[in-house]
């Protein structure tokens, strides 16, 4: 296997810890230590070592998944990322509670019931319906329902473009 030339976040954190354990070590010596420790194909530059040390707190706050990656990827949708992270934390928390048979399965069925219980709806919009004013629909739905009560169900039709 060919030696790698880029450092993982975990390796960068180890460099920070080695510097903390050896405060008088020069960055060039730290770079040589990293070369031997991680069996890389080239010595990290002084600038690389300096950048790594400056980001120590960032590496220390990473979870195990982030530590195994080599680069921090920019999150395109941070709010969605946070919600999904909370979802995963909830799954882990449920397992840690050791609820036995009462532990949620987090299956598709469980998720569907959860969505119903909390009033979440999936709405797919196709074609022109994607531009529909959903707030106006919600406001006018009670009026529409009242009007429809005067008709029998067999006389009510849903008409779409064909």
Beta strands, then each sheet from edge to edge (+ up, - down):
end
